[in-house]
């Protein structure tokens, strides 16, 4: 039986190149991955622009199968 996933995770980009509409940011993230030198980063912006997708894709490339052990996602949204 196939593994069930919620839609947003099933179709989330797996690679940086798959993140749409953020070319300038993706170019910066690409240089960090290429150099394997990752500074502290804070992603901000409105919902749905690709912040989490870009960060997770970069973590997957840097850390491979152990990406989730090396990645922390915090949601500081003030909307209730």
C-alpha positions as CSV (number, residue, x, y, z in Angstrom):
1,X,0.0,0.0,0.0
2,X,1.5,3.4,-1.0
3,X,2.4,5.8,1.8
4,X,-0.2,8.5,2.5
5,X,1.0,12.1,2.5
6,X,-0.8,15.3,2.8
7,X,-1.1,17.2,-0.5
8,X,1.3,20.1,0.4
9,X,4.1,17.7,1.4
10,X,3.5,15.4,-1.6
11,X,4.0,18.2,-4.1
12,X,6.6,20.3,-2.2
13,X,9.7,20.8,-4.3
14,X,12.5,18.4,-3.5
15,X,15.3,20.4,-5.2
16,X,16.2,24.0,-5.1
17,X,15.7,24.2,-8.9
18,X,12.0,23.2,-8.5
19,X,11.2,26.2,-6.3
20,X,9.3,28.6,-8.6
21,X,9.5,32.4,-8.7
22,X,12.5,32.9,-6.4
23,X,15.4,32.9,-8.8
24,X,17.6,35.5,-7.0
25,X,17.2,33.7,-3.6
26,X,17.8,30.3,-5.2
27,X,21.0,31.6,-6.7
28,X,22.2,32.7,-3.3
29,X,21.2,29.3,-1.7
30,X,23.0,27.5,-4.6
31,X,26.2,29.3,-3.8
32,X,25.9,28.3,-0.1
33,X,25.3,24.6,-1.0
34,X,28.2,24.7,-3.6
35,X,30.6,26.1,-1.0
36,X,29.1,23.9,1.8
37,X,29.2,27.1,3.9
38,X,25.8,27.8,5.3
39,X,25.4,31.1,7.3
40,X,22.5,31.6,9.8
41,X,19.4,32.3,7.7
42,X,16.0,33.8,8.5
43,X,13.4,33.5,5.8
44,X,10.6,36.0,5.9
45,X,7.7,36.9,3.6
46,X,4.0,36.3,3.0
47,X,2.6,32.8,3.0
48,X,3.0,30.7,-0.1
49,X,6.1,32.3,-1.6
50,X,8.4,29.3,-1.1
51,X,10.3,30.0,2.2
52,X,9.9,26.5,3.6
53,X,10.2,24.8,0.3
54,X,13.5,26.5,-0.4
55,X,14.9,25.8,3.0
56,X,13.9,22.1,3.0
57,X,15.3,21.6,-0.5
58,X,18.6,23.2,0.6
59,X,18.7,21.0,3.7
60,X,18.0,17.9,1.7
61,X,21.0,18.7,-0.6
62,X,23.3,19.5,2.2
63,X,22.5,16.7,4.6
64,X,21.0,14.0,2.4
65,X,18.8,11.4,4.2
66,X,19.6,13.0,7.6
67,X,18.3,16.4,6.6
68,X,15.4,16.4,9.1
69,X,17.8,15.7,12.0
70,X,19.8,18.8,10.9
71,X,16.9,21.2,10.2
72,X,14.7,23.2,12.5
73,X,11.6,25.0,11.3
74,X,10.0,27.6,13.5
75,X,6.7,29.3,12.7
76,X,6.6,32.8,14.4
77,X,3.4,33.8,12.7
78,X,1.4,36.3,14.7
79,X,-1.9,35.4,13.0
80,X,-4.3,33.5,15.3
